[in-house]
């Protein structure tokens, strides 16, 4: 009996490729946003758009480097603000007792609260990045939100410092 050559493997169908790719993954349809998790067909059941497998959105690249840079800058400025706030409160408690001194204490407390919040969100940015296996749109959005919160806290630092400086200039003049 002659040996027959093994049949050539058949290419996978679009439905098989989609089923393999969608198994256990949260993937939104590009057309309607329908969650295709564990789908078995290449066509979306909602809008009938053909599914094209792509690598999941990544949290690597320039956006991550920007987030890391923002986080380290926030840590540096927050530590500076905490030290400045502590020294201001200590100085006013030891030597001062005027209206400006009370404003300085309140401003220092606001700085300290913002600095702690900034440190917490900077830690989320640096250590809360999802692993590549768990990257999905929700995690990417949350990571970007943490970056935005840190940026807004840094803007608040600047605004409060500017208002304090203006108040100090007005009271001295």
ZIZI-V406532 format. One record per residue. N is the residue number from 0. RES is the residue in one letter. PHI is phi in whole degrees, 0 to 359 (none if undefined). OMEGA is omega in whole degrees, 0 to 359 (NA if undefined). D_LAST is the distance of its C-alpha to the last C-alpha in Angstrom with 1 decimal. Layout:
n->N res->RES phi->PHI omega->OMEGA d_last->D_LAST
n->N res->RES phi->PHI omega->OMEGA d_last->D_LAST
This chain:
n->0 res->X phi->none omega->182 d_last->109.3
n->1 res->X phi->287 omega->177 d_last->106.9
n->2 res->X phi->284 omega->177 d_last->103.2
n->3 res->X phi->269 omega->176 d_last->101.0
n->4 res->X phi->291 omega->179 d_last->97.7
n->5 res->X phi->296 omega->179 d_last->94.8
n->6 res->X phi->295 omega->179 d_last->93.4
n->7 res->X phi->294 omega->179 d_last->90.2
n->8 res->X phi->296 omega->179 d_last->87.1
n->9 res->X phi->275 omega->177 d_last->86.0
n->10 res->X phi->294 omega->180 d_last->82.4
n->11 res->X phi->291 omega->177 d_last->80.3
n->12 res->X phi->283 omega->179 d_last->79.7
n->13 res->X phi->299 omega->180 d_last->76.3
n->14 res->X phi->295 omega->179 d_last->76.7
n->15 res->X phi->292 omega->178 d_last->77.4
n->16 res->X phi->297 omega->180 d_last->74.5
n->17 res->X phi->298 omega->181 d_last->72.1
n->18 res->X phi->298 omega->179 d_last->73.6
n->19 res->X phi->294 omega->182 d_last->73.1
n->20 res->X phi->289 omega->186 d_last->69.5
n->21 res->X phi->278 omega->183 d_last->68.4
n->22 res->X phi->298 omega->177 d_last->70.0
n->23 res->X phi->75 omega->181 d_last->67.3
n->24 res->X phi->241 omega->172 d_last->64.4
n->25 res->X phi->270 omega->180 d_last->61.9
n->26 res->X phi->234 omega->180 d_last->62.1
n->27 res->X phi->273 omega->175 d_last->60.9
n->28 res->X phi->292 omega->180 d_last->63.0
n->29 res->X phi->292 omega->182 d_last->61.3
n->30 res->X phi->273 omega->187 d_last->62.5
n->31 res->X phi->239 omega->179 d_last->61.8
n->32 res->X phi->86 omega->180 d_last->59.9
n->33 res->X phi->297 omega->179 d_last->62.9
n->34 res->X phi->286 omega->185 d_last->63.0
n->35 res->X phi->267 omega->183 d_last->66.1
n->36 res->X phi->309 omega->179 d_last->66.4
n->37 res->X phi->58 omega->178 d_last->70.0
n->38 res->X phi->291 omega->182 d_last->71.1
n->39 res->X phi->244 omega->181 d_last->74.7
n->40 res->X phi->239 omega->179 d_last->74.7
n->41 res->X phi->286 omega->180 d_last->73.0
n->42 res->X phi->272 omega->177 d_last->72.3
n->43 res->X phi->292 omega->179 d_last->69.5
n->44 res->X phi->292 omega->182 d_last->71.1
n->45 res->X phi->271 omega->187 d_last->68.5
n->46 res->X phi->246 omega->178 d_last->68.1
n->47 res->X phi->66 omega->177 d_last->71.0
n->48 res->X phi->286 omega->181 d_last->68.8
n->49 res->X phi->288 omega->180 d_last->70.4
n->50 res->X phi->274 omega->176 d_last->68.7
n->51 res->X phi->241 omega->182 d_last->67.8
n->52 res->X phi->295 omega->177 d_last->67.0
n->53 res->X phi->222 omega->176 d_last->63.9
n->54 res->X phi->296 omega->180 d_last->62.1
n->55 res->X phi->296 omega->179 d_last->59.5
n->56 res->X phi->302 omega->187 d_last->55.9
n->57 res->X phi->259 omega->174 d_last->54.6
n->58 res->X phi->253 omega->177 d_last->51.4
n->59 res->X phi->241 omega->178 d_last->51.8
n->60 res->X phi->103 omega->186 d_last->50.7
n->61 res->X phi->297 omega->181 d_last->47.4
n->62 res->X phi->294 omega->178 d_last->45.9
n->63 res->X phi->292 omega->178 d_last->46.5
n->64 res->X phi->296 omega->177 d_last->45.0
n->65 res->X phi->297 omega->178 d_last->41.8
n->66 res->X phi->300 omega->179 d_last->41.8
n->67 res->X phi->294 omega->178 d_last->42.3
n->68 res->X phi->298 omega->179 d_last->39.5
n->69 res->X phi->298 omega->181 d_last->37.1
n->70 res->X phi->297 omega->180 d_last->38.3
n->71 res->X phi->292 omega->176 d_last->37.8
n->72 res->X phi->294 omega->178 d_last->34.3
n->73 res->X phi->294 omega->178 d_last->33.5
n->74 res->X phi->296 omega->180 d_last->35.0
n->75 res->X phi->297 omega->181 d_last->33.0
n->76 res->X phi->291 omega->179 d_last->29.6
n->77 res->X phi->292 omega->177 d_last->30.6
n->78 res->X phi->296 omega->177 d_last->31.6
n->79 res->X phi->298 omega->180 d_last->28.4
n->80 res->X phi->294 omega->178 d_last->26.4
n->81 res->X phi->296 omega->178 d_last->28.8
n->82 res->X phi->295 omega->179 d_last->28.3
n->83 res->X phi->297 omega->180 d_last->24.5
n->84 res->X phi->296 omega->180 d_last->24.7
n->85 res->X phi->296 omega->180 d_last->27.2
n->86 res->X phi->292 omega->178 d_last->25.3
n->87 res->X phi->295 omega->180 d_last->22.0
n->88 res->X phi->297 omega->179 d_last->24.1
n->89 res->X phi->299 omega->182 d_last->26.0
n->90 res->X phi->296 omega->182 d_last->23.0
n->91 res->X phi->294 omega->179 d_last->21.3
n->92 res->X phi->294 omega->183 d_last->24.8
n->93 res->X phi->276 omega->189 d_last->25.4
n->94 res->X phi->241 omega->191 d_last->22.3
n->95 res->X phi->247 omega->176 d_last->19.7
n->96 res->X phi->197 omega->181 d_last->19.8
n->97 res->X phi->247 omega->181 d_last->16.5
n->98 res->X phi->294 omega->179 d_last->15.4
n->99 res->X phi->295 omega->180 d_last->13.5
n->100 res->X phi->296 omega->178 d_last->16.7
n->101 res->X phi->295 omega->177 d_last->18.8
n->102 res->X phi->297 omega->178 d_last->17.1
n->103 res->X phi->297 omega->179 d_last->17.7
n->104 res->X phi->293 omega->179 d_last->21.3
n->105 res->X phi->297 omega->178 d_last->21.8
n->106 res->X phi->298 omega->179 d_last->20.5
n->107 res->X phi->295 omega->178 d_last->22.7
n->108 res->X phi->294 omega->177 d_last->25.6
n->109 res->X phi->297 omega->176 d_last->25.3
n->110 res->X phi->302 omega->182 d_last->25.2
n->111 res->X phi->296 omega->179 d_last->28.3
n->112 res->X phi->295 omega->178 d_last->30.1
n->113 res->X phi->295 omega->180 d_last->29.5
n->114 res->X phi->295 omega->178 d_last->30.5
n->115 res->X phi->295 omega->178 d_last->33.8
n->116 res->X phi->298 omega->179 d_last->34.6
n->117 res->X phi->296 omega->178 d_last->34.0
n->118 res->X phi->296 omega->180 d_last->36.3
n->119 res->X phi->296 omega->181 d_last->38.9
n->120 res->X phi->290 omega->175 d_last->39.0
n->121 res->X phi->296 omega->176 d_last->39.0
n->122 res->X phi->295 omega->176 d_last->42.0
n->123 res->X phi->300 omega->181 d_last->43.7
n->124 res->X phi->293 omega->185 d_last->43.2
n->125 res->X phi->287 omega->188 d_last->44.6
n->126 res->X phi->249 omega->184 d_last->47.4
n->127 res->X phi->260 omega->178 d_last->48.0
n->128 res->X phi->294 omega->178 d_last->49.6
n->129 res->X phi->293 omega->176 d_last->53.0
n->130 res->X phi->293 omega->184 d_last->55.9
n->131 res->X phi->304 omega->181 d_last->57.7
n->132 res->X phi->289 omega->183 d_last->60.5
n->133 res->X phi->252 omega->181 d_last->58.2
n->134 res->X phi->286 omega->171 d_last->56.2
n->135 res->X phi->214 omega->186 d_last->56.1
n->136 res->X phi->297 omega->180 d_last->53.8
n->137 res->X phi->295 omega->180 d_last->52.2
n->138 res->X phi->294 omega->179 d_last->51.3
n->139 res->X phi->295 omega->179 d_last->49.9
n->140 res->X phi->297 omega->180 d_last->47.8
n->141 res->X phi->296 omega->178 d_last->46.5
n->142 res->X phi->299 omega->179 d_last->45.6
n->143 res->X phi->293 omega->177 d_last->43.7
n->144 res->X phi->296 omega->178 d_last->41.9
n->145 res->X phi->298 omega->177 d_last->40.8
n->146 res->X phi->298 omega->180 d_last->39.4
n->147 res->X phi->296 omega->179 d_last->37.5
n->148 res->X phi->297 omega->180 d_last->36.0
n->149 res->X phi->297 omega->179 d_last->34.8
n->150 res->X phi->297 omega->180 d_last->33.2
n->151 res->X phi->294 omega->177 d_last->31.4
n->152 res->X phi->295 omega->178 d_last->30.2
n->153 res->X phi->295 omega->175 d_last->28.8
n->154 res->X phi->295 omega->177 d_last->27.0
n->155 res->X phi->297 omega->174 d_last->25.6
n->156 res->X phi->307 omega->183 d_last->24.3
n->157 res->X phi->296 omega->181 d_last->22.5
n->158 res->X phi->295 omega->180 d_last->21.1
n->159 res->X phi->295 omega->178 d_last->19.9
n->160 res->X phi->297 omega->179 d_last->18.3
n->161 res->X phi->295 omega->178 d_last->16.5
n->162 res->X phi->296 omega->178 d_last->15.4
n->163 res->X phi->297 omega->179 d_last->14.3
n->164 res->X phi->296 omega->178 d_last->12.2
n->165 res->X phi->298 omega->179 d_last->10.6
n->166 res->X phi->296 omega->179 d_last->10.0
n->167 res->X phi->296 omega->179 d_last->8.6
n->168 res->X phi->294 omega->180 d_last->6.1
n->169 res->X phi->294 omega->182 d_last->5.3
n->170 res->X phi->288 omega->179 d_last->5.6
n->171 res->X phi->281 omega->184 d_last->3.8
n->172 res->X phi->288 omega->NA d_last->0.0
